[in-house]
């Protein structure tokens, strides 16, 4: 998560790309026992793939069986996976309505939306 937001903030993706290349998603899936943790990993994995221009390998179907991580992450991932204007609009609404003190990376999340989705 920190590398993702750092890459968005600085527009330097080298470290994020190196990190992404070391992730073995099959191994992660086999070692994570809590479905909430797996949901968080999936949401950020999709965002990293999108940011790096990689083929997104996680589907809506895989996310359906997992608990909703948080409303902003769900809207974020839905917008990335579908690229539908309605999903992007819901993501924008979530950004506007999120409780700022409870979401420490909100400013960078807004930059991500503006730079990569709101085009």
C-alpha positions in Angstrom: 0.0 0.0 0.0 2.8 2.4 0.9 4.7 1.7 -2.3 1.5 2.2 -4.3 0.7 5.6 -2.8 4.4 6.7 -2.9 4.4 5.9 -6.7 1.3 7.9 -7.2 2.6 10.8 -5.2 6.0 10.9 -6.8 5.2 9.5 -10.2 8.2 7.2 -9.7 7.1 3.6 -10.3 10.5 1.8 -10.4 10.3 0.5 -6.8 6.7 -0.4 -7.1 7.5 -2.3 -10.3 10.3 -4.2 -8.7 8.1 -5.1 -5.7 5.2 -6.2 -8.0 7.6 -8.5 -9.9 8.5 -10.3 -6.7 4.9 -11.0 -5.7 3.8 -14.6 -6.2 0.0 -14.3 -5.9 -0.6 -18.0 -5.7 1.7 -18.2 -2.7 0.0 -15.2 -1.1 -3.4 -16.8 -1.6 -2.2 -20.0 0.0 -0.7 -18.3 3.1 -3.3 -15.7 3.9 -5.9 -17.2 6.2 -8.1 -14.2 6.9 -10.4 -13.3 4.0 -10.3 -9.6 5.0 -6.5 -9.5 4.5 -6.9 -11.2 1.1 -9.4 -8.6 0.1 -7.0 -5.8 1.0 -4.2 -7.5 -1.0 -6.5 -8.0 -4.0 -7.6 -4.4 -4.0 -4.1 -3.0 -4.0 -2.8 -5.7 -6.4 -5.4 -4.6 -9.0 -4.5 -1.0 -8.4 -0.8 -1.8 -8.9 -1.4 -3.7 -12.1 -3.5 -0.8 -13.4 -0.9 1.8 -12.5 2.0 -0.2 -14.1 -0.1 -0.9 -17.2 0.0 -4.7 -16.5 -2.8 -7.0 -17.5 -5.3 -7.1 -14.5 -5.4 -10.7 -13.4 -8.0 -10.5 -10.6 -11.7 -10.5 -11.6 -14.9 -9.2 -10.0 -15.8 -12.9 -9.5 -12.7 -13.4 -7.2 -13.7 -10.4 -5.1 -17.3 -11.4 -4.7 -16.5 -14.1 -2.2 -14.4 -11.8 0.0 -15.7 -9.3 2.5 -15.8 -5.6 1.4 -12.5 -4.2 2.6 -13.8 -0.6 2.7 -16.2 1.3 0.6 -13.5 3.4 -1.0 -11.4 0.4 -2.0 -14.4 -1.4 -3.4 -15.4 1.7 -5.5 -11.7 2.1 -6.6 -11.4 -1.5 -7.7 -14.8 -1.6 -9.4 -13.8 1.5 -11.4 -10.5 0.0 -12.4 -11.9 -3.4 -13.4 -14.9 -2.1 -15.4 -13.8 1.2 -16.7 -17.5 2.1 -16.8 -18.4 5.8 -16.3 -20.9 4.9 -13.6 -18.2 3.0 -11.6 -15.9 6.0 -12.0 -18.6 8.3 -10.8 -19.3 6.1 -7.7 -15.5 6.2 -7.0 -15.5 10.0 -7.2 -18.5 10.1 -4.9 -16.8 7.9 -2.4 -13.8 10.1 -2.5 -15.9 13.1 -1.7 -17.8 11.4 1.1 -15.0 9.6 2.9 -14.2 10.6 6.5 -10.8 12.2 6.1 -9.4 11.5 9.6 -10.1 7.8 9.2 -8.3 7.5 5.8 -4.7 8.7 6.0 -3.9 8.4 2.3 -7.0 10.3 1.0 -5.1 13.1 -0.7 -3.0 10.6 -2.7 -6.1 8.6 -3.5 -7.6 11.7 -4.9 -4.4 12.3 -7.0 -4.7 8.7 -8.3 -8.3 9.3 -9.4 -7.5 12.6 -11.0 -4.3 11.4 -12.8 -5.3 7.9 -13.9 -9.1 7.6 -14.0 -10.7 11.0 -14.5 -9.3 11.5 -18.0 
